[in-house]
């Protein structure tokens, strides 16, 4: 074949034309992208533009002879294709020109083609008869800088704690017997208590530093050691100790809090019951006040009314028991009472029965059990009486007169536990991602007869698409949970109902995210991910339960949705709902006009990457779902359907709203966080992660957006291509991003991550 030499202007476009025609990517819309780039390219002569346009005729494609000339020209250059480049095809084209000619400047117009067509390495790396040079990681960003941004003001606390985790007591091992495992975990909890971490969130008078925000970051880091340790730690110091701190008064603090923080007094948190699950208001255990001896009688009325799945049940000396408080024959609602379980010899007191829950899917280092109470007598002083008390004359008193408000206020003080559960789930997801990605940056698989070595797993676009959006989500949720805990701990915001609604939704979507992420990581590691030694199997079992404890996710999403509907203020009943609905109608109806067709099919990069588009898309979805949900409920109530039944009829709609609201909240919170990053280079990286999160979430719910006409088919396709493109752009930095999680090396013990 005769050797054909192309001009520099033509030559720089040949790799693009070769890829486009080889993979049949040329459609009318894609031709428009290329033609626009050619027209705007100042490096091209008019004659070169004419020739290039002639090669873009969809109905009259280039002849096979021309196509073979392109292939020969590319092959003879001997240029290596660097898949790790941010714009690999543009850079490759530039180097091909450099091989044949003296000048070869980087062409921004070619970059625009690569980006706007969403051309991925898998579209062309099999086409070029050249060696592919693999890069495990670029050095554009530094992991320690990224980690410092994530840690923020908590960096000293986290770094100090991670040094503690280097103690051999935290070395990870496989435990097959639950009794042995439980003892190891108990020893670890006591060790952390001795170092002051158990009392961390308590006031200084009781051995703490009052750092609830720092405590939440500790919770995530405990997951890097073991899930059972995380939950045992949380039960002892967060739930048991936290109930005393948040629901008790000074007499309880003085009597119990110091010993709880030092793990000298082991306790449990007895709220959930076998027959009633997430319905705390409907629990059956009773605490009846007996005036003649100034005592409370704790009783389990039926066999299925026992406390269920209570962590620390086998090791505890005492329990915070949630029960219906009955005073002078009147039920005053759910309150917490401290009930001793065992004596100094660890023998159960009369009237108390405890059974081991046995082996579970995960968390077998936690001693979960069932507890029954049979007419157990405790002093009146054991009532945790911050929000409701029994006075010396035997009468009940509460400063919060409304029983519903009192109940929600009491539960609102325990919202911190939901944040910590979400934080622990996030820690598990980060751990799994770090293992899977480090493995994918070493493991090679498949090749052809030209490439020198097999491809890295992380270089496959499908692998990038599986894992990279999950990494972006981890960053978004990290910043979001930090902010939620900051708001929760702000005493300047006494009304916790709003943050309770926010956390209910976030706990749901984040723990679901954690489970799906760990599963994806398991599969991404193949059989190696199934081995216990590589840690993902245990993470999978341990994190699974996070979706249903501290509140079942489906129940919590409905709570979040109702909070949105009522503007966080109104109780839900048929009388009060009408005013809420009227307000909603005024707020929403004028903002839900038909979407402009030009907007629904706008596909340029500047638009799709713009945070204004992301915010508008999420806001539109939340508002639309709120408005249509409100209209449905109104129609049911107008027909005389009781409000409770009306909500049952729209339950799936509530779930959709709860999720939409939570995703929008996470994105907006993360966006505000990125605005605080001072270093422009790192800020751009964090913003790119936010863009990937937004577009990935949109494409997950593309069917809804398409049904509403918010996006058209062209835009849906463009968003999907952008997600793939962003995954490719982040590929060179994926190792730095998981290193930026800041997981200590001594915790990352999986052999495949080494």
C-alpha positions, 0 to 999 in steps of 0.5 A: 500500500502506498504511504500517504502523508497527511498535513498536520491539520488533517492528521490530528483528526485522523485518530478521531475519524478512525474511532468514530467510523470503526465503532459506528458512533456517527449519527447526525447529532454526533456529526454536528459536534464534530462539524462544529469543532472543525468550523471553530478550529483556527489551526485548519486551512479552508481546504482541510476543513472541506476534506474533513467535512467530506469524511463526515457524510453519514450516507457516504462514509469514507472508502475502505482504502481511505480507512486503511490509510488512516489505520496504517498511519496510526500504526506506523507512528508507534505511539503508546496510548496512555489510558491514564491521561485525562484526555487520552485520545486528544493527547494520543492524536497530538503525539501522532502528529508530533511523530510525522511533523515538527509542531504538534500543539494540543488542540482544544477543539479535539478535546471538545469532540472527545468530551462531547461525544463521550468517547471512552478508551474502550471505544478505541484501545482495541483498534490501534496496533500499538502498545498500551501503557498502563498507569496505576495512578497519576500524581496530580493530587496528594492523598494527605491533602485530600484526607486533610480536607475530609477530616476538616476540624476533626483532624487532630481527633481522628489522627490521635485516635488512629494511633490508638488503633495501632495497638495489637489489641485491635489486630483483626482475626477470624473468630468462629466462636461467638463467645470468644469473639464477644470477649475480644470485643469487650476487651477492646471496648474497655481498652478504649474506655480507659483511653477516654474515648467512651466518655468522649461525648459526655460533659467534662464533669463525667470524664468527657470532652463534650465532643459529640461531633468527634465521637461520630468520626470515631464511629466511622474509624471503628469500622476499619477495625471491626463492625462488632467493635463499632456497634458494641462501642455505640451501644455502651457509650452512645445508646446506654450512656447517651440515654442517661446523658440526654434523657436523665437529670443530674442525679442520674448523671452523678450516679451512672455517667462516669462509670458508664463512660469508663465501662465499669458499668456495662449497660444496654438500651432496651427499646425494640420489642419482638412484636412491635419493631419500629413502632416505639410509641406502640411498645407494650412493656409497662412501668406502673407507678406504685405510690405506696412504696414509691416505686415503678413496676416494670412488666412484660405483659405478653410472651412477644412483648419482650425486648428484642435484639438488645446489644450488650444484653449478656454482658450488662449489669443494667438496662435503659428500658423504654416502657409505657409509663402509667401513673395513677391509672393514666398512660403518660406515654413512653419513658425510659427507666434504669432497670438493674439486670444482674448483681456483682456476681453477674447473676440475673435478679429475680423477675428478669429473663435473658436469652441469647439471640444466637448467631447472626448474619454478622456482628457476632462479636456483639452479645444481642439478646432478648429480655423479659421483665416480670413485675420487676420493682425499681425506685421512682428515682430510676425514671430518666425524667428530663422530659417527664417526672413523677413528683414526690406527691405521686403526680406526673408532671412534664413541661411539655404538655402535648404528649406527641411533642413530648414523645418526639422530643424524647426520641429527637435527643437520640438522633445522634445514634442514627447519624452514627449508624450512617457514619458506620455504614459509610466507614464500611463502604469506604473500607470495601472500596479501598480494598476493591480498588487497590485490588483492581489497580494490581490485578490484570486480566485478559489481553490480545496478541498485540498487547505486551501484558494483560489489562488492569481491572481498573482500566476497564470502563465497565469496572470504572463505572461500577466503582467510581460513582460509589467513591464520589458518593462516599465523599458526598455522604462524608461531608453531609454527615459531618454537617448533620452532626454539627447541626445536631450538636448546635445548642442554638437550635433547640428544635431538633425536629428538622434535623430529625427529619433530615437524618431519618432520610439520610440514614436510609439512603446512606445505609442502603448505599453502603450495602449496595457498595459493599456488594459491588466491591465483593463482586468486583473482587471475584472469588477473592472478595468472598474470602474472609481474609479479605474483609469484604465478606464480614463487612457485608454481613455486619453492615446489612443490619444497618438498614433496619436498626436505629429505625427501619429505612422504609419507615424512616423515609416515610418519616422524612417525607411527612416532615417535608409535607408538613414543613416540619411543623404540623402533626398529621391528622385530617383537621391539621392537614388542610392548612398544610396542603393549602400552603403547599399548593401556593408554594409549589403550583406556580413552580411546576410549569411545563419544562421548556423543550429546549431545556429538556434536550440541552446536552452541552457539557457546560450545562450538564456539569453546572451545579445550577442544573443539578440543584434545579433537577433535584429541587424539581423532583422533590417539589413535584413529588411533594405537590402530587403527593399532597394532591393525592392525599387531599383527594382521599380526605375529601372523599372521607378517607381517614388520614391514616388510611390516606397515607397508607394508599400513598405509601410508595409515593412517600418513599419516593419523596423521602429518597428524593428529598434526602438526595437533594439534601446530600447534594446541596450540603456537599456543594456548600462544603466544596465552596469552603475549599481554599485550594483551587486544584483540590476544589476542582477535584471535589467539585468533579466528584459532586458532578459525578454524584449528581449525574449518577443519581439522575441516571438512576432515576432517569425513568421518572425524569423522562416520564415527567418530561424534565429530560428527553431521550437525547439528554438522558443519553448525554447524562449517561455518557457524561457519567462514563466520561467522568469515570474515565477522567477520574481513573488516573486519580482513583488510587489517591481518592481511596487513599484520601479516605485516610484508612490506617495501613494497619487496619487495611489488612486484606491481602488483596489490598496490599 
